Structures are given as C-alpha cells and as structure tokens.
Amino acid sequence: MRGGPRERRRFPSNVFRYADAGRRVLYDTGYAPSPWRTGLAGRIYRRLLPPVIDPGETIAAQLDPTDVTHVVLSHLHPDHIGGLVHFPHATLVLHPALLTTLAHPRLTDGVLAGLLPDWFDRARRIVVGEFGPGPFGLATHDLFGDDSYHLVDLPGHARGHLGALVAGHALARRRRRLGPGPPRPGGSDARRAAPDHCRRRRASAYRKATARGRAPGRPPAALP
C-alpha cells in the first residue's frame, strides 16, 4: 500500500472437494511443486510470489486423484492450475473465456501455459458460458441440474473467472458474504495445496466436516 511499510505477506492456495450423488468435484488444484518448466515468465513469477510447497501438501498427496470426477477451473493463475496434471481422467469445467485466454494470452492475464498438462486439449470438458438469475441475485449456472452445485460468473479478477455456491455456501466470492451459512455435513471439504504456514484463518462457521477423503487433523478452511 502506498505510504505504508514494506512487509511480506503470505497467502494460501485453497482447494475444495465436494462429494455427493456419486460425484467428486474438485474446485481448483493449487500450486505445482518445483521445478516449473515455464521459462522467463515463470522465473519472474516465482521471484515475485515464491510458492513454498512442503512435503505432503500437493493436492495429489492429500486425496486420491482417481476418485475425482470433475475439476472446476476457476481461472488460469498458477496457484489454481498447478495440480491439474494429476487428474487426466476427470471432466474439466471451465468458462469459454479461459480458452480465449489460452488462444490469445495477454501479459496481464498472468497465465503460465507450461503448467498445463500435455493432455489438456484432449480432456473431457464442460464449457459453461451461459448464466441466469440464481441464488442471492447472482448470475449462476446449475452445473448438474439439481441445485447442488452452482457456478457463479465472477468477472474482474481474471477473464472467465468462476466462483461456486455449493449447498448454499460460497467457495469463491467477493468480499461481501454470500449464502446463509456453512455447507451441509459431508458435503464439501477444503484442502490446502499450499504451505502449512500460509493457511488462512479457519472459519468457525464451518461445521465439523465428515467428508470421506479429508486429511486427518486438517479442518476445512474458508476464504475470507
């Protein structure tokens, strides 16, 4: 902040898993461990925002990748796509603007295409570009048609940015609160594909999770 003291800040990369009706939906995939094969842009990124992934903190170490049926890509920044390589069998869910970004990247998009797996173009996809009036006045898309998982159009942070409302609880949102409380027990589960010392405060609003794949001793974390 202009005029303020210089300081270091630490930020996590949160990943959310939702399990219901035979579906296992992962929202984002966190950071990739080193080495990154992303050229000069990747070196600059790691210089400015150095990610530290401790042993056991990649997403693949915290759950069984073969159990995941869908991966929602909120956007293409490195802290959201780094673990995608572990999910070649899953159906990807994304906004069409993400494909536009990959086809015509701008420097300000902050995309490191080298973090995407070589199978990305061949992956099964659900491309969500149509949104209608949804809960809480948001523009949403009912992903499965049963009101369990609503994708939210969140323009501003990145082209094609998607949020999610799961059982009435916001996984990614603007600063104002969306939704009337925590997800139903057994419904969703937050995992950190980021350093342990970077975790954000644990939200007391979450009920004790009973989700089946949850890492022992790591209660869900909420985005502030």
C-alpha positions as CSV (number, residue, x, y, z in Angstrom):
1,M,0.0,0.0,0.0
2,R,1.4,3.4,-1.0
3,G,3.0,5.1,2.0
4,G,2.8,2.0,4.2
5,P,5.8,0.0,5.5
6,R,7.3,-2.7,3.3
7,E,6.4,-6.1,4.5
8,R,6.0,-9.7,3.4
9,R,2.5,-11.3,3.2
10,R,1.7,-15.0,3.0
11,F,-1.3,-16.3,1.1
12,P,-2.6,-19.9,0.8
13,S,-3.9,-21.6,-2.3
14,N,-7.2,-23.3,-1.2
15,V,-8.7,-26.3,-2.9
16,F,-12.2,-27.5,-2.3
17,R,-13.6,-31.0,-2.7
18,Y,-17.4,-31.7,-2.9
19,A,-18.8,-35.2,-2.7
20,D,-22.4,-36.0,-3.5
21,A,-24.5,-38.5,-5.5
22,G,-21.5,-40.3,-6.8
23,R,-19.7,-37.2,-7.9
24,R,-16.4,-35.9,-6.5
25,V,-15.9,-32.3,-7.6
26,L,-12.6,-30.5,-7.1
27,Y,-12.6,-26.7,-7.2
28,D,-9.1,-25.7,-8.4
29,T,-5.9,-27.7,-7.9
30,G,-3.4,-25.5,-6.1
31,Y,0.3,-24.9,-6.8
32,A,2.6,-27.2,-8.5
33,P,5.9,-28.1,-6.8
34,S,9.2,-27.2,-8.4
35,P,10.6,-27.5,-11.0
36,W,8.4,-25.4,-13.2
37,R,9.1,-25.5,-16.9
38,T,7.6,-22.1,-17.6
39,G,10.5,-20.1,-18.9
40,L,11.3,-16.5,-18.1
41,A,7.7,-15.7,-17.1
42,G,7.7,-18.5,-14.6
43,R,11.0,-17.4,-13.1
44,I,9.7,-13.8,-12.7
45,Y,6.5,-15.1,-11.1
46,R,8.4,-17.2,-8.6
47,R,10.7,-14.3,-7.8
48,L,7.8,-12.0,-7.0
49,L,5.5,-14.6,-5.5
50,P,7.6,-17.5,-4.3
51,P,5.5,-20.6,-3.7
52,V,6.6,-23.0,-1.0
53,I,5.1,-26.5,-1.1
54,D,6.1,-28.6,1.9
55,P,6.1,-32.5,1.6
56,G,2.6,-33.9,1.6
57,E,0.9,-30.6,0.7
58,T,0.3,-31.1,-3.0
59,I,-3.2,-31.9,-3.9
60,A,-2.3,-35.4,-5.1
61,A,-0.8,-36.2,-1.7
62,Q,-4.0,-35.2,0.2
63,L,-6.6,-37.2,-1.8
64,D,-6.8,-40.0,-4.4
65,P,-6.8,-38.3,-7.8
66,T,-8.6,-41.2,-9.4
67,D,-11.6,-40.6,-7.1
68,V,-12.2,-37.1,-8.6
69,T,-14.9,-37.0,-11.3
70,H,-14.9,-33.3,-12.1
71,V,-12.3,-30.4,-11.8
72,V,-13.7,-26.9,-11.8
73,L,-11.0,-24.4,-13.0
74,S,-11.9,-21.0,-11.5
75,H,-9.3,-19.3,-13.7
76,L,-5.8,-20.0,-15.0
77,H,-3.4,-18.4,-12.5
78,P,-0.6,-20.6,-11.3
79,D,-2.0,-21.1,-7.8
80,H,-5.1,-22.6,-9.3
81,I,-3.9,-24.9,-12.1
82,G,-0.6,-26.3,-10.7
83,G,-2.1,-29.7,-9.6
84,L,-4.2,-30.3,-12.7
85,V,-1.7,-32.8,-14.1
86,H,-2.9,-35.4,-11.6
87,F,-6.4,-35.5,-13.0
88,P,-6.3,-36.7,-16.6
89,H,-9.4,-38.9,-16.2
90,A,-11.6,-36.1,-14.7
91,T,-14.1,-33.9,-16.7
92,L,-12.9,-30.3,-16.7
93,V,-15.4,-27.5,-16.0
94,L,-14.4,-24.1,-17.3
95,H,-15.6,-20.8,-18.7
96,P,-15.1,-20.3,-22.5
97,A,-13.1,-17.2,-21.8
98,L,-10.4,-19.4,-20.4
99,L,-10.0,-20.9,-23.8
100,T,-9.8,-17.5,-25.3
101,T,-7.1,-16.5,-22.9
102,L,-5.1,-19.6,-23.8
103,A,-5.5,-18.9,-27.5
104,H,-4.7,-15.2,-27.2
105,P,-2.8,-14.6,-24.0
106,R,-2.0,-11.1,-22.7
107,L,0.8,-10.3,-20.4
108,T,-1.7,-9.1,-17.8
109,D,-3.5,-12.5,-17.8
110,G,-0.8,-14.0,-15.7
111,V,-1.0,-17.4,-17.4
112,L,1.9,-19.8,-17.4
113,A,0.8,-22.3,-20.1
114,G,3.7,-24.6,-19.2
115,L,1.9,-25.6,-16.0
116,L,-1.0,-27.1,-18.0
117,P,-0.6,-30.8,-18.8
118,D,0.0,-32.0,-22.3
119,W,-3.4,-33.7,-22.4
120,F,-5.3,-30.5,-21.6
121,D,-6.6,-30.0,-25.2
122,R,-7.9,-33.6,-25.3
123,A,-9.6,-33.6,-21.9
124,R,-13.3,-34.1,-21.5
125,R,-14.8,-30.7,-20.9
126,I,-18.0,-28.9,-19.8
127,V,-17.7,-25.4,-21.1
128,V,-20.1,-23.1,-19.2
129,G,-20.8,-19.8,-20.8
130,E,-24.5,-19.2,-20.1
131,F,-25.6,-17.9,-16.7
132,G,-29.0,-17.0,-15.4
133,P,-30.6,-15.5,-12.3
134,G,-29.5,-17.6,-9.4
135,P,-29.5,-17.6,-5.6
136,F,-28.8,-14.3,-3.8
137,G,-29.2,-12.3,-7.0
138,L,-26.1,-13.8,-8.6
139,A,-25.6,-14.9,-12.2
140,T,-25.2,-18.6,-11.9
141,H,-25.2,-21.9,-13.8
142,D,-26.6,-25.1,-12.2
143,L,-23.8,-27.5,-13.1
144,F,-25.7,-30.8,-12.5
145,G,-29.3,-29.5,-12.8
146,D,-30.2,-30.5,-9.2
147,D,-29.3,-27.2,-7.3
148,S,-26.4,-28.9,-5.6
149,Y,-23.5,-27.0,-7.4
150,H,-24.0,-23.6,-8.8
151,L,-21.2,-21.9,-10.8
152,V,-21.1,-18.2,-10.4
153,D,-19.9,-15.7,-13.0
154,L,-17.3,-13.5,-11.3
155,P,-15.7,-11.1,-13.8
156,G,-13.0,-8.8,-12.7
157,H,-10.1,-10.9,-11.2
158,A,-9.4,-12.8,-14.4
159,R,-11.2,-13.4,-17.7
160,G,-13.7,-16.2,-17.3
161,H,-13.4,-16.3,-13.5
162,L,-15.8,-18.8,-11.9
163,G,-17.0,-18.9,-8.3
164,A,-19.2,-21.6,-6.8
165,L,-22.1,-22.0,-4.5
166,V,-22.2,-25.4,-3.0
167,A,-25.3,-26.3,-0.9
168,G,-25.7,-22.5,-0.4
169,H,-22.1,-21.9,0.7
170,A,-19.7,-19.7,-1.3
171,L,-16.4,-21.3,-2.3
172,A,-15.1,-18.2,-4.0
173,R,-16.7,-14.8,-3.6
174,R,-16.2,-11.1,-3.4
175,R,-15.6,-9.5,0.0
176,R,-19.3,-9.5,0.9
177,R,-20.7,-12.7,2.4
178,L,-22.8,-14.8,0.1
179,G,-25.0,-17.5,1.4
180,P,-26.6,-18.4,4.7
181,G,-24.0,-20.4,6.5
182,P,-21.8,-23.5,6.2
183,P,-22.2,-26.4,3.8
184,R,-24.1,-29.5,4.9
185,P,-22.1,-32.0,6.8
186,G,-20.3,-34.4,4.5
187,G,-20.9,-32.1,1.6
188,S,-17.7,-30.2,1.0
189,D,-14.1,-30.3,2.2
190,A,-11.3,-27.7,1.9
191,R,-7.7,-28.8,1.2
192,R,-4.6,-26.6,1.1
193,A,-2.3,-27.2,-1.9
194,A,-0.1,-24.5,-0.3
195,P,2.4,-24.2,2.6
196,D,1.1,-25.1,6.0
197,H,2.3,-21.8,7.4
198,C,0.3,-19.9,4.7
199,R,-3.1,-21.1,5.8
200,R,-5.7,-18.5,6.3
201,R,-7.7,-18.4,9.5
202,R,-10.0,-21.4,9.9
203,A,-13.6,-20.3,9.8
204,S,-15.6,-21.1,12.8
205,A,-18.7,-21.0,10.6
206,Y,-17.8,-24.4,9.2
207,R,-19.3,-27.4,10.8
208,K,-17.1,-30.3,11.6
209,A,-16.6,-32.0,8.3
210,T,-17.4,-35.6,7.8
211,A,-16.3,-35.8,4.2
212,R,-14.7,-39.1,3.5
213,G,-11.3,-38.1,1.9
214,R,-10.4,-35.4,4.4
215,A,-6.8,-35.1,5.5
216,P,-6.5,-36.1,9.3
217,G,-6.1,-33.1,11.6
218,R,-6.8,-30.6,8.9
219,P,-10.2,-29.0,9.3
220,P,-11.7,-27.1,6.4
221,A,-10.6,-23.5,5.7
222,A,-12.8,-20.8,4.4
223,L,-12.0,-17.9,2.1
224,P,-12.3,-14.6,4.0
